Amino acid sequence: MSTNKVLLILVAAVLGFVSSRFVVGWYTTVPWMLSTLCVGYIALDRRKAIINGAIFGYVIFTFYMPSVYRGATDTKSILLFMGFVLAFSLIGGMAGIVGGFVGNLLSRKGRGLKG
């Protein structure tokens, strides 16, 4: 795994955890959206923007959800919740794909590139 991917995962994990502590409500997604657009913007090509956006979105959800969990603490509930988190994080990955793609489109327009 490249250093860039490790840094990407680390930043996403920190953002997911920190946003659970300091930002409460639907607007938690605003810094996520802006950061995912940045991930796509700085990517060298569209393929990397989409892959990095998916990783970023998945990791944000994966770290955010357990940090806001206030449910039962028995083993069955925790295992069910972790299964839910991993499945629900796929939605974060899909949102990251969109954000990475749009961010890359914006960067290409800014650089005067086509497509």
PyMOL commands that set and color helices and strands:
alter all, ss='L'
color gray80, all
select helices_A, chain A and resi 3-22+26-42+46-67+75-111
alter helices_A, ss='H'
color red, helices_A
deselect
rebuild
show_as cartoon
